[in-house]
Every structure is written in structure tokens, then in C-alpha cells.
């Protein structure tokens, strides 16, 4: 088994097999807050919802119903589809700590029969309090009124502290502890500005778990919601999981405010490597393509998993090693020789480019795959020479023209 040849210093799999760790998809809430995206049509949103279920994503944020008629309609559409198709998705909806935001969520839950969770949020850090001219007393009162109202309306509550990653311990203790006392049974740590580092996430999550949740005596779940302003969103999600978070949030292609959120496709890829249960990852490329087209987001060529170069190599040395493994009939060995992620898990395959870095193995492979004789040495040398002289990888059309020219010159 090729995997037995890999020494894994990460040591994550054994530590996580006994815990249920979930994903919450924020693409249709936080993802749509990006100032550069297009709000997709209803049928696209429904298709995306089904792909989330196929991928094994546990929960979805159906929107912010109080934001306006369009978002209210979306939340209703998604909740009804979850009920109609009996999708294995828990659903939540966002609200500020005001009754007017929470009431539409309660109405939607009653209309659709879907037990919506109210994701009630308030800014917690000193800098947020300063900008809002709030005191801690004000925030405790707002939080209590909101959580108690949601509970009276029959809603479960996820109490979200915005900017938790820049909030002092005593404020966290006071607000989260009070929310638990009022009936919140899920807390969410929000790294709203993408400020946190993995070490900071671990300290923060352990503090809330050990100093707030444990003393409460209640069964309270812990979520992590992080942005990628520093490029650390996925790493921070993994740190939160290591520190005891039950659920982490992400969006397709990292869509979201400013630099966006943790990329859902990368979280799923890491879940696979870490041995955390997930769904059918062959649906992941479709999920990302759908979001790319619907929201108007470009997938970078070097995007892990779903970028066009993710499983494509131009290095002759790398290609030769991979192709030797393929010739032995060992697909897994071939996939893992120069990649930590097997392409086949995602319904994809290794590809080989013809570039100035290519060697004979790449050229022979291309000829074989395109119906030409890989043992025709003059042809091999002509195509390799063309690749070496180019300033980029040759397209299939360009390579075919070289093959035709070589044939004519004989």
C-alpha cells in the first residue's frame, strides 16, 4: 500500500476519529456579501443546496432574512427545499440582537417546518464597542433580550460574537456566559477581520471551551467562523478543530467580504486527509464550477483541488516518476508520488503539460494519449524541441501542429 510509505508527522487522524466535526456552508450568506459577486438565480441556489448535501456538509446558512425581501425569499426557498427533498442539512439564519431580525426566522421555521437555528450576532471587541458607543451593560441587555426572545419563539440559538478574535477574556466570559444562561446552546467564535493566527485560535477556543462552556454545566456546541485577510482562514479552522470546535464555517472558493472566508473546498480536502467523515468529493469540482459561474468568481489556475493546474505537472522529473508508477499499474502510487491529494478522490486525473521543463516521458505520454506513436524517436525529439523552445506550456493544438509538420518534413 503506497500510503504505508508515507510517514505522517501531522498525527491528526487518530485524535479526530472519536469526534463528530461538521461544516457549515456560508456561501449564500457571507459569500453574497462580497461586493464583487452576482446574486445567483433561485434554481442555481437550489442546485448548490443539493451539492452541499452530496458533499456531506452538515449545515447551511440560508441567509439573513431581515436584510430585505430578496434575502427573505432566498431563506424561504432554501428552507422549503430542505423540507421537500428531505436534505440532510441543518439550517440556520443570521440576525442581529434585535427582535425585528429574529421574528422572520421564527416565522420561516413555522411556515416550512424546518427547525431553523437563529445565528444571533453582536460585535464584542473594544474597538467595536467604541464605534457603536455601546457599554458592556448595553451588550448584555441586547443579548439577553434577543436570546430569550428566540428561545420563546421555539428557535435554537447560536450566539455569535463578532470580532471575538480581538476581544478580551472577561468580555468573552461575560457575554458568552450570559447567553448560555439565557438559553443559547451553540457559541460561535468569529474572526471577523481575519486577525487570528492558528496559535491565537487555539488559545481562544480553549479558553471559551474550558472557562465558559465547561463551568456552565450545559451541553453547548462551539463553532469557528473565520476570514482570510491574512491568508490563514483554513489553517485557523484546523486549529479551531484541534482546540475542540465542533463545527467550522466556510464558503465555496472563499467567497465573502473583503478577502473572503475559509475555502469550503479546501476544508473538505483537509477533512479527507484528516480522516474526518465527508460525502462524495467527486461532486466538489461541480460545486466550485457552479459557484464560479453563478457568482462571477474566477478560479485561479493554481487553486488547490479545483484549479486547472492542481493535478497537472510541467516538470519532466515529476512526470517521469508519476508515469513510471502508472506503467506499473499502481494508480495510488502514481497519484501520491508528487501530490498529497489523490486526484481520483475528486473525480479528476493527473495531467501532464508540454513545457520548457518537460522531458521525454511527458512527450511520449502526450503522443500515446493523442493517438500517435510514442516510439517514433524523430517525432519525440521534434515535439520535445518545440516544447523546450516555447515560453509556456504548449496547447494540444500547438502540439498537433508540430506533429503534422514533423510528418510532412519526412
DOVO-121756 format. One record per residue (C-alpha): residue in three letters; z, y, x. Coordinates in steps of 0.1 Angstrom, whole numbers, plus 5000, padded with zeros to 4 digits. Last residue first. Layout:
// residues N
AlaZYX;...
//
This chain:
// residues 410
Unk456351345100;Unk456751705092;Unk456351655055;Unk459451425053;Unk461551665073;Unk460551955049;Unk461451745019;Unk464951665034;Unk465552025043;Unk464552125008;Unk467051874994;Unk469852025015;Unk469052365001;Unk469152234965;Unk472452054971;Unk473952374983;Unk474552415020;Unk478052515032;Unk478252855049;Unk476753035079;Unk473952775083;Unk472752655118;Unk475152355118;Unk474052245083;Unk470352265093;Unk470952065124;Unk472851795104;Unk469951775079;Unk467351725107;Unk469551485126;Unk470151265095;Unk466351275087;Unk465451175123;Unk468150895120;Unk466950735087;Unk470050515082;Unk471350725053;Unk468150665034;Unk467950905005;Unk469150864969;Unk471451164966;Unk474750984972;Unk473350805003;Unk471951125018;Unk475251305012;Unk477251025028;Unk474951015058;Unk475351385063;Unk479151375060;Unk479451085084;Unk477151265109;Unk479351565112;Unk480151875093;Unk481852195106;Unk478652405103;Unk478552295066;Unk477552005044;Unk480251965019;Unk482051645010;Unk483651564977;Unk486751354967;Unk486951274931;Unk488451404899;Unk490151254868;Unk493451434877;Unk495151124891;Unk491751044907;Unk492151334931;Unk495151184947;Unk497551464958;Unk499051474993;Unk495551505007;Unk493851415040;Unk494451045042;Unk495751025007;Unk492550984987;Unk490950745012;Unk494050525014;Unk494150514976;Unk490450424973;Unk490650134998;Unk487249974997;Unk487049955035;Unk484050195032;Unk486250435014;Unk488750435043;Unk485950515067;Unk484750785044;Unk488150965045;Unk488350945083;Unk484751075087;Unk485351355062;Unk488351485080;Unk486651495114;Unk483451645099;Unk485451925082;Unk483752055051;Unk486151895026;Unk486251904988;Unk489351794968;Unk490752144961;Unk487452314969;Unk486252374933;Unk489752494923;Unk491652274898;Unk494152074919;Unk495252364942;Unk493252684938;Unk490952724968;Unk487852814947;Unk489853064928;Unk489853004890;Unk488653324874;Unk490553444843;Unk488753554811;Unk491453444787;Unk489353194769;Unk487153074798;Unk489953034823;Unk492352894797;Unk489852634787;Unk489052554823;Unk492752514831;Unk493352274802;Unk490152084809;Unk491152034846;Unk494651914834;Unk493451644810;Unk493251384837;Unk496951454841;Unk497851234811;Unk501551304804;Unk504551374825;Unk507651194838;Unk509251334870;Unk508351114901;Unk508451404925;Unk504651384933;Unk503751384896;Unk506151664888;Unk504551854917;Unk501151824901;Unk502651924867;Unk504252234883;Unk501052324900;Unk499052304867;Unk501752514850;Unk501352794875;Unk504652984878;Unk504153324862;Unk501953634866;Unk501053884894;Unk501654174869;Unk502454014836;Unk501253674829;Unk498653404837;Unk499853154864;Unk496652944860;Unk498152794828;Unk501652934823;Unk505052814834;Unk508652764823;Unk511352534837;Unk513652304818;Unk516852114826;Unk517952334855;Unk520452144878;Unk520152304912;Unk517252084923;Unk515452184891;Unk516052554899;Unk514752504935;Unk511552334921;Unk511052634898;Unk511652874927;Unk508952694947;Unk506552734918;Unk507353104915;Unk507453194952;Unk504353414955;Unk506453724959;Unk505353874925;Unk505253514912;Unk507353534880;Unk510153294870;Unk511653144839;Unk514452884845;Unk516152704817;Unk519752554813;Unk520952334785;Unk524452374770;Unk526652094758;Unk529852284753;Unk533052264773;Unk532752634781;Unk534052584817;Unk530952374826;Unk528452634813;Unk529752944830;Unk531052884865;Unk529452554874;Unk525952584857;Unk525752954859;Unk526752954896;Unk524552654904;Unk521552834889;Unk522253154909;Unk522852984942;Unk519852764938;Unk517653044928;Unk518753254957;Unk517852984982;Unk514452944965;Unk513753324967;Unk514153554938;Unk512553884931;Unk509753784908;Unk510454084886;Unk511653894855;Unk513453614873;Unk514753494840;Unk517653254838;Unk517653094804;Unk520652964785;Unk520452694758;Unk523152624732;Unk523852974719;Unk526552964693;Unk528653274696;Unk530853134723;Unk527853034743;Unk526553394740;Unk529953524752;Unk529853304783;Unk526253404791;Unk527053774788;Unk530453784805;Unk529653534833;Unk526253694840;Unk527954034842;Unk530653904865;Unk528053744888;Unk525954054894;Unk522354064881;Unk519254074902;Unk518053714895;Unk519153754858;Unk516354014854;Unk516053934817;Unk518953734804;Unk517653474779;Unk519853314752;Unk518053014738;Unk519252984702;Unk518952714676;Unk518052864643;Unk519752804609;Unk519753164598;Unk523453184604;Unk522753074640;Unk520153354644;Unk522553614630;Unk525353494653;Unk523053514683;Unk521853864675;Unk525154024666;Unk526853874696;Unk524053984720;Unk524054344707;Unk527854364709;Unk527954214744;Unk525154454755;Unk526854764742;Unk530154664759;Unk528254614792;Unk527054974788;Unk523555064780;Unk521555374791;Unk518355164789;Unk517155254824;Unk520755224838;Unk521354894820;Unk518054764835;Unk519154874870;Unk522554714865;Unk520954384856;Unk521154224822;Unk517954294802;Unk518154124768;Unk516453814753;Unk516753594723;Unk514453284726;Unk514953164690;Unk514252794687;Unk511952694659;Unk512752384639;Unk509352334624;Unk509352314586;Unk506452554584;Unk507652814559;Unk511452784568;Unk510852794605;Unk508453084600;Unk511053284580;Unk513753224607;Unk511353344634;Unk510453654613;Unk514253734610;Unk514853724647;Unk512954044656;Unk514454254628;Unk517854114636;Unk517954274671;Unk518654114704;Unk514954104713;Unk512953804701;Unk510753524715;Unk509653214698;Unk510352854705;Unk508652524698;Unk509452164707;Unk506151974712;Unk505551604704;Unk502651704680;Unk503051584645;Unk499451694637;Unk500451904607;Unk503852014620;Unk502652124654;Unk499652274637;Unk501852474613;Unk503852604642;Unk500752714661;Unk499152904632;Unk502453074622;Unk503053184658;Unk499553314660;Unk499753504627;Unk502953674639;Unk501253764672;Unk498353924654;Unk500554104628;Unk502754274654;Unk505254214682;Unk507854074658;Unk506353724661;Unk506753704699;Unk504753394706;Unk504453014701;Unk506552944732;Unk505752574739;Unk507952274747;Unk507751934762;Unk504551944783;Unk503451584785;Unk499851664794;Unk498451544761;Unk500951774742;Unk499752074762;Unk496151974756;Unk496851974718;Unk498252334720;Unk495252434740;Unk492852314713;Unk494952504687;Unk494752824708;Unk490952774712;Unk490552744674;Unk492553064668;Unk490453284690;Unk491653374725;Unk493453704734;Unk491453834764;Unk493253884797;Unk493554184820;Unk496854354809;Unk498754024813;Unk501053994783;Unk498853704770;Unk500353474796;Unk503853574785;Unk503253454750;Unk500353204746;Unk500653074782;Unk504453034780;Unk504452654783;Unk507952504786;Unk508352204810;Unk511051944809;Unk513451754832;Unk515251454819;Unk517551334847;Unk518050984862;Unk514850984882;Unk515551324899;Unk517551234930;Unk515450934938;Unk512251124937;Unk513251434957;Unk513751304992;Unk511451565008;Unk511151405042;Unk508651145028;Unk507350905054;Unk503950805042;Unk502650455052;Unk504350295022;Unk502050515001;Unk499050335016;Unk500050005000;
//
